Amino acid sequence: MKRNLSLWLGLLAFALSPMLAQTSATTGKIHGHVINPSGAPETKGTVTVVLITKPVGPGSDKLTDIATFTVNANGEYSGEVEHGIYKLVFRTPEMTRDREADHIDSVHIVAGQDLVQDIDMSRKEYIDLLPADQKKQLEELKKHNAEAFKANAVIKNLNADLKTCDQDFKDVDAAHQSAVQILGATASRADLEAKEAEIKTAKYTEVETLMLRDTAAKPDASVLWDQLAQAQLGLKKYDEAEVNYKKVIEMDAASKKPNPQVQGAAYSGLGEIYARTGKVPEANAAYNSAAQANPPGTANYMKNEAVIFSNAGNSDASAAAADEAIKADPTKALPYYLKGQGLIQKASIDPASGKMILPPGCAEAYQKYLQLDPTGPYAADVKAVLAEALQTHNTAFGTDKPDKTKKKK
C-alpha cells in the first residue's frame, strides 16, 4: 500500500504516560506518544492497530482494523488488544482510511504485557521523505519552537523571581514581628529597631539584585521595573527609584491595555519619594496623579501620603493629606487620627493654667477616630489628649461652656 505523508504542526507540550489497568490472560496493552516532525507531541488524531493477512489476491494484502485509539492533548494514546503481530497506523483527524501520516510495522503485542511504542515522526528517515517545501516549513517551525522554548525558560525564571520578591515584601511588612521573635519581647527598643532595619535591608537588597538581572533579561516588562523601584525606594535609593517608577508609567501608558492599578501604584511610589525628600508640591502632584489614574484607590493613596508626611515630620502636609483621605472615604478611622496628629503640633499653652489648648479641628478629628475605632491602636493616646483638653480648656471643642458659679447681673 502506498503511504501518503503529510506534515502537520502541533503545540509544544509534555506529559507523563498514563497508568494502565491489568490485562486479561489473552490480551496485551500498548501505549506511547505520538511525536510530530517538529519534535513536539501531536495532540490530535488516531492510532489504529491493523492486522495484516497474506495474500487474498494478486499483489494485495488483507487489512483488518482491530482497534483505534484516540491521541489525547498530551500526544498520548493507549489501548488493549489480543496478542499478535500488528501494524500501527497514525492518522490526523482529516485523513481517510486510505491515507496515513505514519506507520510502524511488526509490532508484537504479548498477552499480559504492556508495550511502550512511540510513533516518532521527527526521525531522519521520515523527514527525508517529506517534500522540499514541507522540509522548509519544518525548519522554520523548529527555529520558532527553539526561540519559544528559550523565551518560556526566561519567563519561568522571571515568575520564580517574582514569587521570591512577593515573599520578600511580605517579610518586610513582618520585619518588626520577626525582630521580636529573634531578640525576644524584652529586647530594647533600639535593638529591635536595628534588627528590623537589618531584615528590611536584606529583603530589599535581594529584590533589587533579582530585578536588576531580570529587567536586563526582559526590559519590556513593566512589572519588573515596578518591583525594582519598590526595592530601591526601601533602600532609600531615591534617584534610581524615581527613574524606574517613571519608566513603569511610560511603559504601561504605551501598552495596548494600560493598567490603572499599575499607574496608580507607580505615581504613589513617586509621591513617597518626593514626600520623604521634602518636595511637598511634587508629592501632592504625584499622589493626585495616582488618584486620577486609579480613582477607586484615591482614599488609600491620600492616606498613604498622610502617613509618609507624618513619618517625615511634616505635620502640615500630613494634616492636609489626611483631609483629602477623609473626603475620599469618611468611614476610615486612621485619617482622622493622622489629621489630629498633624494639627496637634499647633497646640498652644494656656497662660493662666499652663496647660494645652487644642487647635480648631483637632479635637473633632480625635473624637471621630474614637467613634470609628474605639479600641484602635491609638485609642488610649487619643483619650488621654482629649481628657486633658476637656479638663483645661473647653474652647478646644469650638464652644465655651458657661461658668455656673457666676451670678447673673
Helices and strands as residue ranges (DSSP letters): E 27-35, E 46-57, E 60-70, E 76-82, E 84-91, E 102-109, E 114-116, E 119-120, H 124-128, H 132-173, H 175-183, H 189-217, H 222-234, H 238-254, H 260-276, H 280-293, G 295-297, H 298-311, H 315-328, H 334-343, G 344-346, E 348-349, E 356-357, H 362-372, H 379-392, G 394-397
